[in-house]
Amino acid sequence: MLLAAVASRTTVRADGAEQILQKMRDTYTAMKSYADTGVIVNEYGGISDRHAFSTNFSRAPRRFLLDFRKQGGDRYVIWADANAFHTWWKTTGQQTDYANPNNAPAISMSGRNTLNSGLKIPALLFSKVNLGGDFNNFADVVLDGTEDIGGRRCNRLIGRASDRYAATDKEVNIRKMTLWIDAESSLIRQVREEWKGTPGSITRVTTTYQPQANPTLDDAKFAFTPAQQP
């Protein structure tokens, strides 16, 4: 009877987690506009780095801008207009253009330069395009209670995330992932990823969002000209 009760509670937690995840995905897919500011704290080997980013998105007309600012002064920007997606990296000063319809790599290949911020919310906003994304392979997810993040009550979901090679389906980059999803708006408030290293050591990346659903965004929010950047 005890084993049956434990199994029942586990099933309820898993079913609840899947419902929350699906509602979250549906919310981003249906959004007409979106904006956020956020921080990423990267902890490794006793060191802690702190980076900042902002996102602005309009579905129609299509406009997008992700501005990632790395601690130390580096910067990586992804932006879109009606004809293409573009990227610019401060380190190299290079702009790369991805004309329609082959524009997906602007986001799908941005992980390294944005500390994976480009593979989280943008992949949800453009869910009809195969961008991969950090939530594509999120397994064994359970609802682990509620917690306040930034003064908002959130459902806390814990699972196992990984990446997969398309050609071989080999699973790599396995890590524990925790999501804090706003219980009222279904927006992501925080993501934590943890990798086990040598015994007793953990690499941890925590991404925290201050999101807005369907805000009114003027043209200035999407303005970016590489030639004018210092």
C-alpha positions in Angstrom: 0.0 0.0 0.0 2.9 2.4 0.8 4.5 1.7 -2.5 1.2 2.3 -4.3 0.7 5.6 -2.5 4.2 6.8 -3.4 3.7 5.8 -7.1 0.4 7.7 -7.1 1.9 10.9 -5.7 4.8 10.7 -8.2 2.3 10.3 -11.1 0.3 13.3 -9.9 3.4 15.4 -9.7 4.5 14.4 -13.2 1.0 15.0 -14.6 0.8 18.4 -13.0 4.2 19.3 -14.3 3.3 18.4 -17.9 0.1 20.5 -17.7 2.1 23.5 -16.4 4.8 23.0 -19.1 2.2 22.8 -21.9 0.4 25.9 -20.6 3.7 27.7 -20.5 4.5 26.7 -24.1 1.1 27.7 -25.3 1.4 31.1 -23.6 4.6 32.0 -25.5 3.3 30.6 -28.8 0.1 32.8 -28.6 1.9 35.9 -27.5 1.6 38.9 -29.8 4.5 40.8 -28.2 6.9 40.1 -25.3 9.7 42.0 -23.5 12.0 41.1 -20.6 15.2 42.1 -18.8 17.3 39.5 -17.1 20.5 38.4 -15.5 22.5 35.3 -15.8 24.7 34.1 -12.9 27.4 31.6 -13.9 29.0 29.8 -11.0 32.0 27.5 -11.7 35.1 26.5 -9.8 34.4 28.9 -6.9 34.0 31.8 -9.4 30.7 33.7 -10.1 30.2 35.8 -13.3 27.1 38.0 -13.8 25.8 38.9 -17.2 22.7 40.9 -18.4 20.3 40.7 -21.3 17.1 42.1 -22.7 14.5 40.8 -25.2 11.9 42.5 -27.3 9.6 40.7 -29.6 6.7 41.5 -31.9 4.9 38.8 -33.9 3.2 41.0 -36.5 5.0 42.9 -38.0 7.8 40.5 -37.1 10.5 42.3 -35.0 12.9 40.9 -32.6 16.0 42.0 -30.6 18.0 40.1 -28.0 20.8 42.2 -26.5 23.3 40.1 -24.4 25.9 42.0 -22.4 28.7 39.9 -20.9 30.5 40.8 -17.7 33.7 42.5 -18.8 32.1 44.5 -21.6 31.6 42.0 -24.5 28.2 42.1 -26.2 26.2 39.9 -28.7 23.0 41.1 -30.4 20.4 39.2 -32.5 17.8 41.3 -34.3 15.2 40.7 -37.0 13.3 42.7 -39.6 10.9 41.6 -42.3 13.6 40.2 -44.6 16.2 38.6 -42.3 17.7 37.9 -39.0 21.1 39.5 -38.1 23.8 39.0 -35.5 26.6 41.2 -34.3 29.5 40.4 -32.0 31.4 43.2 -30.3 34.6 41.1 -30.0 34.9 40.8 -33.8 32.8 43.8 -34.9 31.3 41.4 -37.5 27.6 41.5 -38.6 26.2 38.3 -40.1 22.9 38.3 -42.0 20.5 35.3 -42.3 18.1 36.1 -45.1 14.6 34.5 -45.2 13.8 31.7 -45.2 17.1 30.4 -43.9 17.2 32.5 -40.8 17.0 30.0 -38.0 20.8 29.7 -37.4 20.8 33.3 -36.1 19.1 31.9 -32.9 19.9 28.2 -33.0 23.7 28.9 -33.2 23.7 31.6 -30.6 24.1 29.5 -27.5 27.8 30.0 -26.9 27.7 33.7 -27.4 24.6 34.4 -25.3 25.3 31.8 -22.5 22.2 30.0 -23.9 19.8 32.9 -23.3 19.1 32.8 -27.0 18.0 29.2 -26.7 15.4 29.7 -24.0 12.7 32.3 -24.5 13.3 33.0 -28.2 12.9 29.3 -29.0 9.5 29.4 -27.2 8.4 32.6 -29.0 9.4 31.1 -32.4 8.1 27.6 -31.5 6.8 26.9 -35.0 10.4 26.9 -36.3 12.8 24.1 -35.4 15.3 26.1 -33.3 16.2 23.3 -30.8 16.2 25.1 -27.5 17.0 24.3 -24.0 13.5 22.9 -23.3 13.3 20.5 -26.2 14.8 17.6 -24.3 13.4 18.1 -20.8 12.5 14.7 -19.3 11.4 13.2 -16.0 9.8 16.5 -15.0 8.0 16.7 -11.7 6.2 19.5 -9.8 8.3 20.2 -6.8 6.1 22.7 -5.0 5.8 26.5 -5.2 8.2 29.3 -4.4 8.3 33.1 -4.7 10.6 34.6 -7.3 10.7 38.4 -7.4 7.6 38.6 -5.4 5.6 36.3 -7.7 4.3 32.8 -6.7 5.8 30.3 -9.1 5.4 26.5 -9.7 8.8 24.9 -9.3 9.5 22.1 -11.9 12.5 19.8 -11.7 13.7 17.5 -14.5 16.7 16.3 -16.6 17.7 18.4 -19.6 20.1 17.3 -22.4 21.1 18.0 -26.0 20.9 15.5 -28.8 22.9 15.1 -32.0 20.4 15.0 -34.9 22.4 12.5 -36.9 22.9 9.9 -34.2 20.3 10.9 -31.5 23.2 10.7 -29.0 22.4 12.4 -25.8 25.0 14.9 -24.5 25.3 17.8 -22.1 23.1 16.1 -19.5 22.1 18.4 -16.6 19.6 19.0 -13.9 17.2 21.8 -14.8 14.8 23.6 -12.5 12.1 26.0 -13.9 10.1 28.5 -11.9 7.0 29.3 -13.9 4.7 32.1 -12.7 1.5 30.5 -11.4 -0.7 33.3 -12.7 0.8 34.3 -16.1 2.6 31.0 -17.0 5.7 33.0 -17.8 9.2 31.7 -16.9 10.7 33.7 -14.0 13.8 31.6 -13.5 15.8 28.7 -14.9 18.6 26.9 -13.1 20.9 24.4 -14.8 23.4 22.3 -12.8 26.2 20.0 -14.0 28.1 17.6 -11.8 31.8 17.8 -12.1 34.6 16.4 -9.9 33.3 15.0 -6.6 31.8 17.8 -4.6 31.9 20.4 -7.4 28.9 21.7 -9.4 28.7 24.2 -12.2 25.5 26.2 -12.0 23.9 28.7 -14.3 20.9 30.6 -13.1 18.9 32.8 -15.5 16.4 35.2 -13.9 13.7 37.1 -15.9 11.5 40.1 -15.4 9.0 39.4 -18.2 6.1 41.3 -19.8 3.4 39.6 -21.8 1.9 41.5 -24.7 3.4 44.9 -23.9 3.1 47.9 -26.3 6.5 48.3 -27.9 7.6 51.3 -30.0 10.1 51.2 -32.8 12.9 52.4 -30.6 12.8 49.1 -28.7 14.0 47.3 -31.9 16.5 49.9 -33.2 20.0 48.6 -33.5 22.8 49.8 -35.9 26.2 48.0 -35.5 28.1 50.9 -37.1 26.9 53.2 -34.3 28.2 50.9 -31.5 31.5 51.8 -29.7 
